Amino acid sequence: METRIFQTPLGEIWLQGQAEAFDGERPLIVGITGATAEPEALDRLGDGLPQAAALVGHLPGNHCPPLLSASVGAYAAAYSAALAQLGRPTIICGASVGGLVGMGVRAPNLRGLVALDPPLRTLGLWRTLPRFQAFVRTRATAEERAFFWNVFGVAVDRIEDRDYRPLLDGLSTPTWCIVGGVPLMPERPLEQDPSLVGEAERALLRAHPAIRVAVAEGVGHNIPGHAPGLVVAALRHLLETQVSAP
């Protein structure tokens, strides 16, 4: 794997992939991982899609340098600049917060988006936010505290809502949104994280003219790990309809 650095007005965006993915002519799938993702997250993104080349990036500050500002808007602006430099037709596959970032990307070569369980509202994330707050209270760096506060509304002494529904207002990119079939509510004992997309937010997604919603039955928030076939199907559909179509 090779890492290449793209300079943007807000800082560096790092993308990883095979050298031929950067230099070839095939359309691109660019993965954007979620908060606290492991380095290998989305590393099999291109499997089953030989017609495209895959690159993967993390949220700035996670396995790569932070930007001048830690926010979904800043990340989207920086990724917009990086994708424009790539030039080739591109589909974003964003997991969790990476999906929110994808909703904010505006690049002339962006052809489609697959958003995997994007948390459009944060205050109701009853299983996730307490873990984040425990981390912020005990061992987070100053940069990590800024990230969790700005992106999730989590601080040492309080939790506030972060509402990303306005991202839908400006979204015209053809989009698949894959949500988990294990519902967010009610609060209950679970062995896996539920979907982070509530019922009201699902209704907004279904009503959006640019979005096609699919449900990964029996799966919670971890769509890439537990429903990879559905992810491949969504990417293939966008490649066929938005990139290869006459």
C-alpha positions in Angstrom: 0.0 0.0 0.0 1.1 3.5 -0.8 0.2 6.8 1.0 -0.1 10.0 -1.0 -0.6 13.4 0.6 -2.9 16.0 -0.9 -2.5 19.6 0.1 -5.7 21.6 0.8 -6.3 25.1 2.2 -7.2 23.4 5.5 -4.3 21.0 5.7 -3.3 17.6 4.4 -5.6 14.7 3.3 -3.8 11.4 3.2 -5.1 8.6 0.9 -3.9 5.0 0.8 -4.0 2.5 -2.0 -2.0 0.7 -4.6 0.2 2.8 -6.8 -1.9 1.8 -9.8 -5.0 3.2 -8.1 -3.5 6.6 -8.0 -2.0 6.5 -11.5 -4.4 4.4 -13.5 -7.4 5.4 -15.6 -10.2 3.4 -13.8 -12.8 5.3 -11.9 -12.1 5.7 -8.2 -13.9 4.6 -5.1 -12.7 6.7 -2.2 -13.4 5.3 1.3 -13.7 7.7 4.3 -13.7 5.9 7.6 -15.5 6.8 10.8 -14.4 8.1 14.2 -11.7 6.1 15.9 -11.5 3.6 13.0 -8.7 1.1 12.9 -6.0 1.6 10.3 -7.2 -1.4 8.3 -10.9 -0.2 8.2 -12.3 -0.3 4.6 -9.0 -1.9 3.3 -11.1 -4.4 1.2 -13.3 -1.7 -0.3 -12.5 -2.6 -3.9 -13.1 -6.3 -3.6 -15.6 -7.5 -6.2 -15.3 -4.3 -8.2 -12.5 -4.8 -10.8 -13.9 -1.9 -12.9 -12.8 0.6 -10.3 -9.7 1.4 -8.2 -10.0 1.9 -4.4 -8.4 4.5 -2.1 -9.0 4.9 1.6 -8.7 8.0 3.8 -9.4 8.5 7.5 -10.9 11.4 9.3 -8.2 14.0 9.8 -6.4 13.5 13.1 -6.9 9.7 13.0 -3.9 8.0 11.5 -3.1 11.2 9.7 -2.5 14.9 10.7 -5.4 17.0 11.9 -6.7 19.9 9.9 -6.8 23.6 11.0 -10.4 22.9 12.2 -12.0 19.7 13.5 -15.5 19.6 12.1 -17.6 17.7 9.5 -17.7 20.9 7.4 -13.9 21.3 7.5 -13.4 17.6 6.6 -15.8 17.9 3.7 -14.1 21.0 2.3 -10.7 19.3 2.5 -11.8 16.1 0.9 -13.5 18.2 -1.8 -10.2 19.8 -2.6 -8.4 16.4 -2.6 -10.9 14.7 -4.8 -10.7 17.5 -7.3 -7.0 16.9 -7.6 -7.6 13.3 -8.4 -9.6 14.3 -11.4 -11.1 10.9 -12.4 -14.7 10.0 -11.8 -15.1 9.2 -8.1 -17.6 7.6 -5.8 -17.2 8.1 -2.1 -18.0 5.3 0.4 -18.2 6.9 3.8 -18.7 5.0 7.0 -20.5 6.6 9.9 -19.1 10.2 10.2 -17.3 9.5 7.0 -20.7 9.3 5.4 -21.6 12.7 6.8 -18.4 14.1 5.3 -19.3 12.5 2.0 -22.7 14.3 2.1 -20.8 17.6 2.3 -18.2 17.0 -0.4 -18.6 19.1 -3.6 -16.1 18.2 -6.3 -16.6 18.3 -10.1 -15.6 14.7 -10.5 -17.8 13.3 -7.7 -20.4 10.9 -9.3 -22.0 9.1 -6.3 -22.0 8.5 -2.6 -22.6 5.4 -0.5 -23.2 6.6 3.1 -23.0 3.8 5.7 -25.2 4.4 8.8 -24.4 8.2 9.0 -25.5 9.6 12.4 -27.6 12.6 11.4 -28.4 13.4 15.0 -26.0 12.7 17.9 -27.9 13.4 21.2 -29.8 10.1 21.1 -26.8 7.9 20.7 -27.3 6.3 24.1 -24.8 3.5 23.7 -22.0 5.4 21.9 -21.8 8.8 23.7 -21.1 7.5 27.2 -18.0 5.6 25.8 -16.8 8.8 24.1 -17.3 10.8 27.2 -15.4 8.3 29.3 -12.5 8.5 26.8 -12.6 12.4 26.9 -12.5 12.4 30.7 -9.7 10.0 31.1 -7.1 10.0 28.3 -8.0 12.2 25.3 -5.5 14.6 24.0 -6.4 18.3 23.4 -6.9 17.5 19.6 -9.1 14.5 20.5 -11.2 16.6 22.9 -11.8 19.2 20.2 -12.8 16.4 17.8 -15.4 14.8 20.1 -16.8 18.2 21.1 -17.1 19.7 17.7 -18.3 16.5 15.9 -20.3 14.7 18.6 -21.0 17.4 21.2 -19.2 15.4 23.9 -17.2 17.2 26.6 -15.9 16.3 30.0 -18.9 17.8 31.8 -21.7 17.9 29.2 -23.2 16.4 26.1 -24.9 18.6 23.4 -26.7 17.6 20.2 -25.0 17.9 16.9 -27.6 18.0 14.1 -26.4 17.1 10.7 -29.8 17.0 9.0 -29.0 20.3 7.1 -26.5 18.4 5.1 -29.4 16.9 3.2 -30.6 20.3 2.0 -27.6 20.8 -0.3 -27.2 17.1 -1.3 -27.7 16.4 -5.0 -25.1 13.7 -5.5 -26.8 10.3 -6.3 -26.6 8.5 -3.0 -27.2 5.1 -1.4 -27.7 5.3 2.3 -27.3 1.9 4.0 -28.7 1.8 7.5 -28.5 -0.9 10.1 -31.5 -3.1 10.7 -30.9 -3.3 14.5 -32.9 -0.1 15.5 -31.4 2.6 17.6 -34.3 2.7 20.1 -35.3 1.7 22.7 -32.3 1.5 25.0 -31.7 -2.1 25.8 -29.0 -4.7 26.4 -27.2 -5.4 23.1 -24.1 -7.4 22.0 -23.4 -4.9 19.2 -23.9 -1.2 18.6 -27.3 -0.6 17.0 -27.9 1.6 14.0 -27.1 5.2 14.8 -29.9 6.4 12.4 -33.2 7.0 14.2 -36.6 6.5 12.7 -37.2 10.2 12.2 -33.9 10.5 10.3 -34.7 7.5 8.2 -37.9 9.1 7.1 -36.0 12.2 6.0 -33.5 10.0 4.0 -36.3 8.1 2.3 -38.1 11.4 1.3 -34.9 12.8 -0.3 -35.0 12.7 -4.1 -31.2 12.0 -4.4 -31.1 9.2 -1.8 -31.9 5.5 -2.1 -32.2 3.8 1.3 -31.3 0.2 2.0 -31.6 -1.6 5.3 -28.9 -4.2 6.4 -31.2 -6.6 8.2 -29.8 -8.0 11.5 -26.9 -5.6 11.4 -26.2 -2.7 13.6 -23.8 0.2 13.0 -20.9 -1.8 11.6 -22.2 -2.0 8.0 -18.7 -2.6 6.3 -17.9 -5.5 8.7 -21.3 -7.2 8.7 -23.0 -6.4 5.4 -20.1 -6.1 2.8 -22.2 -7.6 0.1 -24.8 -4.8 0.3 -22.0 -2.2 0.2 -20.6 -3.8 -3.0 -24.0 -3.9 -4.6 -24.5 -0.2 -3.9 -21.1 0.7 -5.2 -21.6 -1.4 -8.3 -25.0 0.2 -9.0 -23.5 3.7 -8.8 -20.5 2.7 -11.0 -22.9 1.3 -13.6 -25.5 4.2 -13.6 -23.3 7.2 -12.8 -20.0 6.4 -14.3 -20.3 3.8 -17.1 -23.8 4.8 -18.3 -23.8 6.4 -21.8 
